[in-house]
């Protein structure tokens, strides 16, 4: 009789542990990345954009502090989808031409550009430094970062 009580108690303890994890509200890491939360990335290098499919390739960066604070690629190349109504703000390379159009405090582009202009800016191996605002894995805003 005591043996069956121990087995029943052990089974109850395991069930309680399983239920507490399932009901805690914690999301698995993979689900959290696709949860639809809006985030802005650190500066990335946009490597390629295909306006027809909406696919954007980008790579994380790190700033080199000497001598001119160059931005260097870091980590794997990633892919995201760009929303058809995404906002694109240029500083120099996307659509601004020779004159920089930036917020003086942040160095981020302020000139409205099109997705086609973004595509043209990264053709033939050119890259653009930018912040990406994303909802889940969909880019809703591209803001070019100006650096001399």
SULVEN-V324195 format. One record per backbone hydrogen bond with DSSP energy under -1.0 kcal/mol. CO is the residue of the C=O (numbers start at 1). NH is the residue of the N-H. E is the energy in kcal/mol with one decimal. If there is no record, write none. Layout:
# SULVEN-V324195
co->{CO	CO}
nh->{NH	NH}
e->{E	E}
This chain:
# SULVEN-V324195
co->{1	2	3	4	5	6	7	8	9	10	11	12	13	14	15	16	17	18	19	28	29	30	32	37	39	44	45	46	48	50	54	55	56	57	57	58	59	60	62	70	72	78	80	81	83	87	88	89	90	91	101	103	107	108	111	114	115	116	117	118	120	123	128	129	130	131	132	133	133	134	135	137	138	139	140	141	142	143	144}
nh->{5	6	7	8	9	10	11	12	13	14	15	16	17	18	19	20	21	22	23	32	33	34	35	136	134	130	59	128	57	54	82	50	80	47	48	78	45	74	72	64	62	58	56	139	86	142	113	144	111	101	110	107	146	103	90	118	119	120	121	122	123	126	46	145	44	143	41	140	141	39	138	81	135	83	87	133	89	131	109}
e->{-1.4	-2.1	-2.0	-2.3	-2.6	-2.7	-2.5	-2.1	-2.1	-2.3	-2.3	-2.3	-2.1	-2.4	-2.7	-2.4	-1.8	-2.0	-2.2	-2.1	-1.7	-1.0	-1.2	-1.7	-3.5	-2.4	-1.9	-1.5	-3.0	-2.7	-2.8	-2.3	-2.2	-2.5	-1.5	-3.6	-2.9	-2.9	-2.8	-3.1	-2.3	-2.5	-3.0	-3.2	-1.8	-2.8	-2.9	-2.8	-1.8	-2.6	-2.1	-3.1	-3.1	-2.5	-3.2	-1.7	-2.4	-2.3	-2.0	-1.2	-1.2	-1.7	-3.5	-2.6	-2.9	-2.5	-2.8	-3.2	-1.5	-2.6	-1.6	-1.7	-2.9	-2.8	-2.3	-2.7	-3.0	-2.5	-3.4}
